[in-house]
Structures are given as structure tokens and as C-alpha cells.
């Protein structure tokens, strides 16, 4: 599937095609396992799932301690991502840099770091910038996704400020959530983050967006795909600039692409 529409502010016709939407979701998926008890056996199974008969996911996301193992289990075209300062986003620069260094040494390609959002809530922007800049310096050649934890920030003005601090620190992606809090990705937060990217001349054509948490079906993913297309343009709908942090959605993708999914029960235009 190759989207041809390149204008902003419009929904591509193919987004109403369930099969095409499932295929795009698969290609932009960060297949994730971040359970405290994860073992190499768990990650081996995850890496097998990442190589679907319908195509590969964009990346596999794991704990730093399992990143090197994940890299041995995957072909080169599937990236390995690992989390830093996760999931609490503490104001501990040494911890965040230590996690990042392990990820770099593992041979992984991507770092998903949790910004110290509690510090932002307290008005301490300097602490936020200190952690993010230290992590960016520790992984200069890796893709850096900054997790804002928008469900905790809540206020659109705080989400916008978190977005701008992340962009200023050198983020390659803005990511909504860890998936470990009561509220994860929402379309309202996504719009605020995408608008921040679009309005920044240095980011508008480079920085990507990743919704994560609570996305369980292709229909869920479709809302974020449409919003990204509307704000950044359909040309941003590639793994280089759009990711979806979800694992349960893979079963729905495979059911749709394999022809075993039930007819959609969502309203018209959901796909």
C-alpha cells in the first residue's frame, strides 16, 4: 500500500479500506513486552511474532537488559527499541543515562525515554531538559522517542510545553504514554503533540509521533493514522515518522489480513 495523497488536512481515501489500514498499522507497529518478569524465552516468542506472515513490524520494544538478546533474534530490518527511565520518569540523570548506555551497547537502534513529567507538573522545566539532554547526548546516533505521559499531564498547555521541551532536547519522536498509567493515549493529546511538531520549523518535516497504550484494534489505530495524516500530511505515515505502541493490536491485524476478522461494528469512516 503506497499512499499517494500528500496534502495536509485531508483523510486519504485508502484509510476507509480496512485491509490497507491494517497493513499500514503492521508496518508501523512497535511490538512491545515490558513485563517485569520478562525472560529471554518471552522475548524470543515476541521476536517470532514480529515476523508476521503478512509482513514485519517496525520494531520490537523491550527492557534494556533484554535488548542485546532481542537484537540476536531479529533480522536487520526490524529495529530494536528499549526503554530508559521507565516507567516512572524519575528525576535521576544517572539512572536515565545508565539505561541509555546499556541500550547503546546492546546494538539496539532506538531509545524510548520517559521524561520526568512530575518535575514538569511541579514547574521545574530545567530538570526536564537536564534529563532529556543527557539522554540525547548518551545516544547521539540512535532514534530517540520521548514519552510525555500525557495521561498524567492532562492539561493541553502542559502537553504542549512537554512537546516543545522534548523537541528542543533533540527528540526524533514524541510518544504519548508508557501504557502503565490509568490514562494512556488519547486523540486530544495526540492532536496537541502533532500540532507542536507541525509548528516547529526544525521538526515539521523530521520528527515523528507515536501513540501508545490502550490501542487494541486496527479501528483504534485508524483514528491516530487519520489525525497524523491531517496534521503532518500523508507523507508522514511511514515507520520513519509514525509508530504505534501496541501489542494486542497484532491479533486484529492478522485476523483482518488473513480474512478471519468479523465485519466491523464501528461507525462508517472508522477505517
N, C-alpha and C positions, 0 to 999 in steps of 0.2 A: 504494500500500500504506500503510495507516494502522494501525499497531499500536494495539490497544485495551486491552491489559493494562497496568496501571500499578503493580502491586505489585513490591516488591523480592524477590530470592531465588528467582525462578521463570523458566524459559525460555519465552518466548512460543511458542504453537503454530505461528505462521507461520514461525518460524526453521527448521522442518523442511521448508519449501517452498523448493525450490532457486530458483525464479523470484523469489519475494518477497525472498529473501536477496540475490540478485544485484541486484535493483532498489535495495534499501537501500544496498548496497555502492557502487553507482554514484553515488547521491545524496550519499554521504559521502566520496567519493574526492578526495584531493589528488593530481592528476596531476602528476608531477614529472619535471623534467630538470635534473640538476645535474652534467653532464659539463663538465670544464674547457674543452673546445673548443666548447661550445655557441655557436651563432650565431643571429642573428635568423631565419634561414631554418629552423633547427631548432625555434625557439620558435613560429614561425608554424604549423608542422606539428603541434606539440603542442597549440596552441590550437584547431586544427581538430578534433583527436581529442577534445578536451574537450567538444565539442558533438556528442555521440553521437546517432544516430537514435533511441536508446532513452531519451534524457534527458541532461541536463548533469551534469558533475561539480560538486563543491562549490567547488573552487579549482584553480588552476594554480600550481605552486611552482617558482621559478627563482632564478638568481643575481640579486643586486641590480642589476648592470649591464644586465640584460635585463628588469627589472620594468616599466619605463615602456613598452617596446615591447609586452610581453605585455598590458598594460592596453589598448593600442590595438587588439588583436586579438580581444578578448573582449566579449560583452555584459555589461551591468552586473551581472546576477545571478550571474555566475561571478567569484569573488574572485581576486585575485592575491596570492600569498604569495611572500616572498623570504627567503633565509637570511642570518643575521648570525653573525659569529664562527665561521664554518663552514669545514671540518668538525672542526677540531681543538679548538675550545673553549678558546682561549688565555686567559691572564690579561692581557688587553690592553684596558683600558677604552676607550681612544681608538679602537681598531680596531672594537670592537663598536658603539660609538656612531656612528662614521662609516658603517659598513654600514647601521645602522638609519636614519640620516638620509637616505641615498640612497633607501632603501625608502619612507620617508615622502614624500619629494619626488617619487617616481615616480608617486604616485597609487595605489599598492598598498594593500590593506586589512589584510594580515596579515604578521607577522614571526615567523619560526621561528629562535630564537636557541639556540646551543649553550652550555650552562652550562660554566664552567671546571671540568670534572669532575676533572681531575688535581689541582686545588687541594683539592677535597673529599677525594680519596684521601689527600692529604698532611695532612689535618686543618685546612686553612685555610678555615673556613666564612666568615670575614669577606670573603675575596677573592671567593667565590661570590656573596655578597649584594651586594657592591660592583658587580660587573659587571651582575647582573640588575636591580638597582635603577636603574642608569644607563640601561640599555636601556629599561626601563619608562618612565622619565622622558622619554626621547627619542621615544617613540611613544605618547603618552597616549591617543589616540583609535583606535589600531589594535588588532586582536586579537593578543595575544602568546602564542605557543606556546614553551615552554621544553623543549629537547631535553636529556634527562638522560644519554644514552649509557649505558643500563643494562647493556649487554654488557661494558662496561669497569668499571663499578662493582661488578657481580657480587653483592656481599653485600646481602641484603634489607634489613638495617639501614641501609646506605648509600643504597640506593634510596629507602627511606622518608624518610631525612633530606634527600636531594636534593629529593624531592617537597615536603616541608614548607618548605624554603628557597625553592623556586620559588613556592609559594602565598603565602608571606609577602611576596615581592617583587612580587606582583600578576599572576602568570601567569593567563591565561584558559584555557590548555590545558597539560596535561602530555603530552609526547611521548617515546616510548621512545628513539629512535635516529636517527642520521644515515644509516644504511644503508651507512656507509663503514668499518665495523669488522667483525672476524670474526663476532661475535655481535650480532645486531640484536634485534628484538622477540621476546619470549618471553611465554607466558601467565603464568608465575610472576612475572616483573617487572611485567606488566600488573596482576595482582591486587594487588600491593603498592601500586602507584601509585593504583589505583582506591580502595583502602581508605583511603589518605591523603586523597583528595578527599572521600570519604563521611564521614570522621570529623571534618572541619573544618567547623564551622557556617557559616563565611563562604563556603565553596567548594562544599558539598554539592549545592546547587541551582543552581550557576552555572558552575563550572569544567568544562571538557571534557577528553577523553582522546583521544590519537592514537597508535596503534601504527604503526611504520614500519620497513621493512627486512625482507626475507625473506618478505613476504606476496605470493604469486604466483597464488593461485586464490581463488575465492569460498569454497571449503571452508576455506582458511586464514583468511580474513576472518571466517567464521562463528564460529570459536572466540572471537574478540575481541568480536564482537557479543553473543554469549551471555553472556560474562563481564561486559561493561558493563551489560547488562540486569540481571544478577544483583545487581551491587553498587550501581549508581546508579539502577536502575529503567528500565523500557522507555521512559519519557518522555525519557530522555537520548539515545535513539537517533535523533537529528536532526543535521544538519550543524552546528547551533549548539553541540553538545556532544560530537559523536563524529566523528572523521575517521580515514581510513585512508591512510597514506602509502605509496602503491604505484603503479606504472605498468603493470607486466606483467599485473596482475590485470584490466586493462580488456579484454584479448582474451578472457579467460574469461567475463567479464560479458557481452560482446556475443555470444559463442557460446551461452551459456545463454538469454539473452533473445531471440536470433534463432532458437533452435531447432536449432542445428547442433552443440551440445555432445554429447560422448559420455555415456552413462549414468554416473552417479557410481560410483567404485570404493571410496569411503570407507565406513567402518562406519556402521550406522544411527544417525540422530540427528545426523549431521555438518552437516546443513542445517536 
